Amino acid sequence: MNIDEIMKILPHRYPFLLVDKVLSIEENKIIALKNVTINEPFFQGHFPKYPIMPGVLQIEGLAQTAGLLFMKDLKEDVVPLFIGIDKCRFKKEVRPGDTITYELEVMAEKAGVYKLKGIVKCEGKVCTKAEIMVGIKK
């Protein structure tokens, strides 16, 4: 899935669209990619002398990727809402020039609330791990 297809599905736009490409997608799994450049607006303040992608934006990238997983086949208007996070750990810095992957897998679903295992990787190394919850609002 390329950026044009992503923008048809997700409502996010610059500077808050944090997914550039979907590498693979299955019924309950998705892997997406983000190219991190020095031109990202958050690097102006985080931190000017040692730019690091904020961990919360990595989590937001996971949430957006989950939205792509759940909205890819829907014909009706729905909004996936990021409603929770558990077991979050930041393991490795993400810096300008890095290409990160968001890997998500559905762990459980109950009454329209999904729990997913999420991992952000760079060069095969884990940067961030978390379990996130997404609710589907119709």
DRENTORNU-103764 format. One record per residue (C-alpha): residue number from 0; x, y, z; residue in one letter. Coordinates in nm, 4 decimals, always signed. Example, Ala and Ser with C-alpha at 12.3 -4.5 7.8 and 13.67 -1.06 7.14 Angstrom:
2
{0; {+1.2300; -0.4500; +0.7800}; "a"}
{1; {+1.3670; -0.1060; +0.7140}; "s"}
This chain:
138
{0; {+0.0000; +0.0000; +0.0000}; "m"}
{1; {+0.1544; +0.3315; -0.1062}; "n"}
{2; {+0.1076; +0.6805; +0.0380}; "i"}
{3; {-0.1834; +0.7626; -0.1953}; "d"}
{4; {-0.3739; +0.4552; -0.0764}; "e"}
{5; {-0.2871; +0.5318; +0.2874}; "i"}
{6; {-0.4248; +0.8860; +0.2536}; "m"}
{7; {-0.7515; +0.7485; +0.1131}; "k"}
{8; {-0.7947; +0.5468; +0.4338}; "i"}
{9; {-0.6478; +0.7562; +0.7167}; "l"}
{10; {-0.7738; +1.1065; +0.8010}; "p"}
{11; {-0.4255; +1.2177; +0.9196}; "h"}
{12; {-0.2265; +1.4712; +0.7186}; "r"}
{13; {+0.1039; +1.6597; +0.7460}; "y"}
{14; {+0.2578; +1.7064; +0.9948}; "p"}
{15; {+0.0823; +1.4210; +1.1728}; "f"}
{16; {+0.0728; +1.1411; +0.9155}; "l"}
{17; {+0.3377; +0.9007; +1.0458}; "l"}
{18; {+0.3092; +0.6077; +0.8019}; "v"}
{19; {+0.4679; +0.6191; +0.4550}; "d"}
{20; {+0.4056; +0.2693; +0.3207}; "k"}
{21; {+0.2486; -0.0644; +0.4124}; "v"}
{22; {+0.4863; -0.3533; +0.3484}; "l"}
{23; {+0.2500; -0.6406; +0.4293}; "s"}
{24; {-0.1018; -0.6831; +0.5526}; "i"}
{25; {-0.2961; -0.9897; +0.6599}; "e"}
{26; {-0.6233; -1.0376; +0.8456}; "e"}
{27; {-0.4712; -0.9782; +1.1920}; "n"}
{28; {-0.1189; -0.8508; +1.1146}; "k"}
{29; {+0.0350; -0.5502; +0.9465}; "i"}
{30; {+0.3849; -0.4156; +0.8862}; "i"}
{31; {+0.4273; -0.0530; +0.7799}; "a"}
{32; {+0.7203; +0.1799; +0.7253}; "l"}
{33; {+0.8186; +0.5386; +0.8090}; "k"}
{34; {+1.1217; +0.7173; +0.6706}; "n"}
{35; {+1.2406; +0.9554; +0.9418}; "v"}
{36; {+1.4072; +1.2689; +0.8047}; "t"}
{37; {+1.5639; +1.5747; +0.9656}; "i"}
{38; {+1.2765; +1.7734; +0.8104}; "n"}
{39; {+1.0253; +1.6336; +1.0617}; "e"}
{40; {+0.8780; +1.9335; +1.2471}; "p"}
{41; {+0.9204; +1.7757; +1.5918}; "f"}
{42; {+1.3010; +1.7754; +1.5567}; "f"}
{43; {+1.3025; +2.1557; +1.5966}; "q"}
{44; {+1.2345; +2.1111; +1.9667}; "g"}
{45; {+1.3203; +1.7448; +2.0410}; "h"}
{46; {+1.6152; +1.8126; +2.0590}; "f"}
{47; {+1.7895; +2.0718; +1.8389}; "p"}
{48; {+2.1426; +1.9534; +1.9231}; "k"}
{49; {+2.0600; +1.5813; +1.9347}; "y"}
{50; {+1.7388; +1.5097; +1.7416}; "p"}
{51; {+1.5395; +1.2087; +1.8614}; "i"}
{52; {+1.1927; +1.1025; +1.7436}; "m"}
{53; {+0.9628; +1.1275; +2.0464}; "p"}
{54; {+0.8525; +0.7880; +2.1747}; "g"}
{55; {+0.4908; +0.9030; +2.1897}; "v"}
{56; {+0.5035; +0.9676; +1.8149}; "l"}
{57; {+0.6297; +0.6143; +1.7608}; "q"}
{58; {+0.3241; +0.4960; +1.9548}; "i"}
{59; {+0.1040; +0.7229; +1.7409}; "e"}
{60; {+0.2593; +0.5612; +1.4323}; "g"}
{61; {+0.1580; +0.2218; +1.5708}; "l"}
{62; {-0.1960; +0.3510; +1.6284}; "a"}
{63; {-0.2174; +0.4867; +1.2723}; "q"}
{64; {-0.0925; +0.1543; +1.1392}; "t"}
{65; {-0.3647; -0.0207; +1.3409}; "a"}
{66; {-0.6142; +0.2139; +1.1770}; "g"}
{67; {-0.4958; +0.0962; +0.8370}; "l"}
{68; {-0.5396; -0.2665; +0.9420}; "l"}
{69; {-0.8974; -0.2109; +1.0580}; "f"}
{70; {-1.0135; +0.0332; +0.7910}; "m"}
{71; {-0.8645; -0.1244; +0.4781}; "k"}
{72; {-1.1799; -0.3166; +0.3804}; "d"}
{73; {-1.4526; -0.1026; +0.5343}; "l"}
{74; {-1.7028; +0.0655; +0.3069}; "k"}
{75; {-1.8723; +0.2662; +0.5829}; "e"}
{76; {-1.7363; +0.5638; +0.7730}; "d"}
{77; {-1.5693; +0.4507; +1.0914}; "v"}
{78; {-1.3081; +0.6065; +1.3120}; "v"}
{79; {-1.0523; +0.3897; +1.4910}; "p"}
{80; {-0.9832; +0.5495; +1.8283}; "l"}
{81; {-0.6622; +0.4912; +2.0217}; "f"}
{82; {-0.7986; +0.4133; +2.3683}; "i"}
{83; {-0.5213; +0.2544; +2.5708}; "g"}
{84; {-0.1619; +0.1528; +2.6120}; "i"}
{85; {+0.0043; -0.1052; +2.8347}; "d"}
{86; {+0.3542; -0.2427; +2.8815}; "k"}
{87; {+0.5230; +0.0361; +2.6858}; "c"}
{88; {+0.9028; +0.0436; +2.6749}; "r"}
{89; {+1.1412; +0.2603; +2.4767}; "f"}
{90; {+1.4549; +0.0604; +2.3995}; "k"}
{91; {+1.6477; +0.2441; +2.1259}; "k"}
{92; {+1.6567; +0.5993; +1.9924}; "e"}
{93; {+1.5097; +0.6823; +1.6524}; "v"}
{94; {+1.7137; +0.9497; +1.4749}; "r"}
{95; {+1.7019; +1.1368; +1.1449}; "p"}
{96; {+1.7935; +0.9084; +0.8566}; "g"}
{97; {+1.6396; +0.6007; +1.0198}; "d"}
{98; {+1.3752; +0.3903; +0.8508}; "t"}
{99; {+1.1431; +0.2387; +1.1070}; "i"}
{100; {+0.8891; -0.0380; +1.0751}; "t"}
{101; {+0.5686; -0.0660; +1.2723}; "y"}
{102; {+0.4690; -0.4282; +1.3350}; "e"}
{103; {+0.1266; -0.5008; +1.4814}; "l"}
{104; {-0.0617; -0.8178; +1.5571}; "e"}
{105; {-0.4127; -0.8490; +1.6993}; "v"}
{106; {-0.4062; -1.0300; +2.0349}; "m"}
{107; {-0.7763; -1.0092; +2.1288}; "a"}
{108; {-1.1089; -0.8456; +2.0429}; "e"}
{109; {-1.4129; -0.7823; +2.2597}; "k"}
{110; {-1.7138; -0.5668; +2.1715}; "a"}
{111; {-1.5297; -0.3661; +1.9074}; "g"}
{112; {-1.2223; -0.3067; +2.1219}; "v"}
{113; {-0.9011; -0.4590; +1.9904}; "y"}
{114; {-0.5807; -0.5275; +2.1819}; "k"}
{115; {-0.2671; -0.5394; +1.9686}; "l"}
{116; {+0.0974; -0.6184; +2.0272}; "k"}
{117; {+0.3055; -0.3459; +1.8670}; "g"}
{118; {+0.6763; -0.3202; +1.7945}; "i"}
{119; {+0.8728; -0.0378; +1.6337}; "v"}
{120; {+1.2000; -0.1551; +1.4770}; "k"}
{121; {+1.4967; +0.0117; +1.3134}; "c"}
{122; {+1.7586; -0.1973; +1.1312}; "e"}
{123; {+1.6083; -0.5115; +1.2851}; "g"}
{124; {+1.6469; -0.3808; +1.6409}; "k"}
{125; {+1.3526; -0.3088; +1.8703}; "v"}
{126; {+1.3106; +0.0621; +1.9429}; "c"}
{127; {+0.9717; +0.0549; +2.1137}; "t"}
{128; {+0.7347; -0.2140; +2.2382}; "k"}
{129; {+0.3782; -0.1692; +2.3592}; "a"}
{130; {+0.0371; -0.3246; +2.3761}; "e"}
{131; {-0.2200; -0.0825; +2.2430}; "i"}
{132; {-0.5994; -0.0795; +2.2432}; "m"}
{133; {-0.8088; +0.0542; +1.9585}; "v"}
{134; {-1.1842; +0.0987; +1.9562}; "g"}
{135; {-1.3872; +0.1187; +1.6365}; "i"}
{136; {-1.6452; +0.4004; +1.6444}; "k"}
{137; {-1.9231; +0.3802; +1.3840}; "k"}
